Amino acid sequence: MPVRIGLADKGSQSRGAIVRNDDASSFTILHACLWLLLAGLAAPVFFWPDHTIAHVDDLFFIPWAAEYATTGNHGNPLLAVQFPGLENYHLYTRFHLILSGLFLDQFGVSRQSVVAYEYLCFLLTTLAFAALCLAIRLPKAALVAPLLLVPTYVVTGFRLEVTACVFWMLGLSLLFWAARLKDAGRADLQVSCLRTLAKLALVFAPLASPALFAWGLGAIVVHDIWRFVFREAKIVALFFENAVALALGLVIFSLSIDFQYREFVDQIVFHAARSTGHGINDEALGRAAIFAVVGAALTRWSRPAALVCLLLSAGQGLAAFLHDKVLVRNLAASMVFLVALDAVTRKRFQRTAYVLYTLVFLVLTANFLVFYVLSERASGRVAATRDYWNDIDADNRVFIDETMAHHYLDHQTRDAVSWTWGREFPLARAEELNELRAGEVWYLSPYTLFAYLKGHTAIAKALAEDVDYRRLPQLSCVMGRHSCRLPAERWTMLRLQRDDDRIIVTDYASDREFTVPAN
C-alpha cells in the first residue's frame, strides 16, 4: 500500500510525494525477533554485574539515588564531608536521581538493581532509536542498533545521562514519526500534539542531565528551521508547540526542585563553575562538522537521514560550548554511522552494510569481550569485606573507590567516604600517600590506580613495584579510559593504613602485607 513519508527523499516527484514500500525498507516479524534477541543478549554479555565496570562518578550519583530511595531526601552520605552545610542537594537537575531512586526503592539498593536500571535505560533508548529508524525507513539501522549502541553504555556507569538519553531519543523519534503521520494524512492537530510531546521529551532530557540541554535545543531549533524553510509549518504552530512544551517542562522542573529556585541556582552555579568550564571543546566542534558533512552528503540518498545527522550536528556543536558528555557524543556518533550506512546501501550492497556493522561492533567491543572471556574472579573478597566492617566498627574514617563500592560492598556505603570526592573539587581525589592521615583507611582497586588513572598518580608510582597488576591483551582505548587496560583478575583490592611515617598495604589478591614510606 502506498504511504506518504515526511521529508521526502531526493528522486521523489515532489516534496511529500508518494513513496512505495519495497523489500529494502521493510521490517518483518523475523527482524523484530532478531532485534529482541540482540537486545536481550546484551544483558548477560554486557550488563552482567560481576563484569560491569564501575564509573568514577558512581559514588557521586548512586548514594544520592539510594538516599532518595530510602528517605525521600536529596543527600549523599559519601559527599557530606565535601558539602557539610547542605541538607538538600541541587548540584544537578534531579530527574535521574528521582527516577532511579524510585526504581531502587522498588528493587532494593544493590549492585544488581543498579545494573538493571542501566540496562533498562539502554533498552528504552535503543528501542526509541530503532523506532526513529523505522519512521524514516532504515530497517538495517533499526535491526543492528543494539550492537552499535551497547558499547557506549559499558563505560558509562550510573551517570545522569543514562536517564536523560531515554527522553532525548524518545523526543527525536517522535519528531520523525510526527512527520510521517502528517504525510500519511493525519489531522494537523494530532500531528502538532505529537510534535509538542516530542519537544516535551527533549525539554525533560536536561532535567535529568544538564549536558542534554545543548542536544535538545539543537534538535528543536534545526528541526523547526527545516520545517519553516520547506513550508511544512507556520510560525504560529511552531510557537504553540514550543510554548506548551516549555511551560509543562517548567512546571515539572519546579516540582522536582520543590520550588527552591534560589538554592538551585546558587548550588548548580557553584558546582558548574568548579567542575566544568574548560573553554571551547575543539574535538566536539570537529565531530559536529563531520556530522554536518555526512548530513549534507546524505541528501542524495535520504533527506530524513540527512536531517537526523544535522540535528545531531547542531547538538554536538552547542555542546562544544556548554557541556559535552561521553555517552551522548558516543551515541550520536553511532547514530550517524548507522543511519548513513543504511541510507547509502538501501538499494545495493546490503550484505556489505551488515558486514561493516559487525566489524565496527567487534572493534568497539573487542576489549570487553576479551575481558568477559579471559578474566578470572579475584580472591580475597571475604577478607576485604570483613576488614572494611572491622574498620567501620573501630570508628576509623574509611575511604573507598567506586570499585570497592560496586564489587565488594554491594553499594551499602553509608558509613564510608568517597576517596574520589573526599576533598574539595576539582581534582578531588587523593594524589599522594602522605595525604592518608592517622586513623584513616583507604580501600583502592589496582584497576583504579593502574588502569583508569594509567598509573600517573604518586600513589600508583609508590606501589608499582610491590603490586602486580596483570592486564589482559587489549586494543587502544577506543571508548575512553574505562575501555582498556582491563584486569586479568576482577576485581582485586588494596587496603592502605597509615602507621607513623609508613603506609601498611594489604594486597588481598596475593594475600600479603607490605609497607611503603608515607612520603
C-alpha positions, 0 to 999 in steps of 0.5 A: 500500500502506498504511504506518504513519508515526511521529508521526502527523499531526493528522486521523489516527484515532489516534496511529500510525494508518494513513496512505495514500500519495497523489500529494502525498507521493510521490517518483518516479524523475523527482524523484530525477533532478531532485534529482541534477541540482540537486545536481550543478549546484551544483558548477560554479555554486557550488563552482567554485574560481576563484569560491569565496570564501575564509573568514577562518578558512581559514588557521586550519583548512586548514594544520592539515588539510594538516599532518595530511595530510602528517605525521600531526601536529596543527600549523599552520605559519601559527599557530606564531608565535601558539602557539610552545610547542605541538607538538600542537594541541587548540584544537578537537575534531579530527574535521574536521581528521582527516577532511579531512586524510585526504581531502587526503592522498588528493587532494593539498593544493590549492585544488581538493581543498579545494573538493571536500571542501566540496562533498562535505560539502554533498552528504552533508548535503543528501542526509541532509536530503532523506532526513529529508524523505522519512521524514516525507513532504515530497517538495517539501522533499526535491526543492528542498533543494539550492537552499535549502541551497547558499547557506549553504555559499558563505560558509562556507569550510573551517570545522569545521562543514562536517564536523560538519553531515554527522553532525548531519543524518545523526543527525536523519534517522535519528531520523525514519526510526527512527520510521517503521520502528517504525510500519511494524512493525519489531522494537523492537530494530532500531528502538532500534539505529537510534535509538542510531546516530542519537544516535551521529551527533549525539554525533560532530557536536561532535567535529568542531565544538564549536558542534554540541554545543548542536544535538545535545543539543537534538535528543536531549533534545526528541526523547526528551521527545516520545517519553516524553510520547506513550508511544512509549518507556520510560525504560529504552530511552531510557537504553540508547540514550543510554548506548551512544551516549555511551560509543562517542562517548567512546571515539572522542573519546579516540582522536582526542585520543590520550588527552591529556585534560589538554592538551585541556582546558587548550588548548580552555579557553584558546582558548574563553575568548579567542575566544568568550564574548560573553554571551547571543546575543539574535538566536539566542534570537529565531530559536529562538522563531520556530522554536518558533512555526512548530513549534507552528503546524505541528501542524495540518498535520504533527506530524513537521514540527512536531517537526523545527522544535522540535528545531531550536528547542531547538538554536538556543536552547542555542546562544544560550548556548554557541556559535552558528555561521553555517552551522548557524543558516543551515541550520536556518533553511532547514530550517524554511522548507522543511519548513513550506512543504511541510507547509502546501501538501501538499494545495493550492497546490503550484505556489505552494510551488515558486514561493516556493522559487525566489524565496527561492533567487534572493534568497539567491543573487542576489549570487553569481550576479551575481558568477559572471556579471559578474566578470572574472579579475584580472591580475597573478597571475604577478607576485604569485606570483613576488614572494611566492617572491622574498620567501620566498627573501630570508628576509623574514617574509611575511604573507598573507590567506586570499585570497592563500592560496586564489587565488594560492598554491594553499594551499602556505603553509608558509613564510608567516604568517597576517596574520589570526592573526599576533598574539595573539587576539582581534582578531588581525589587523593594524589599522594600517600602522605595525604592518608592521615592517622586513623584513616583507611583507604580501600583502592582497586589496582584497576583504579590506580593502574588502569583508569588513572594509567598509573600517573598518580604518586600513589600508583608510582609508590606501589608499582613495584610491590603490586602486580597488576596483570592486564589482559591483551587489549586494543587502544582505548577506543571508548575512553579510559574505562575501555582498556587496560582491563584486569586479568583478575576482577576485581582485586583490592588494596587496603592502605593504613597509615602507621607513623611515617609508613603506609601498611598495604594489604594486597588481598589478591596475593594475600600479603602485607607490605609497607611503603614510606608515607612520603 
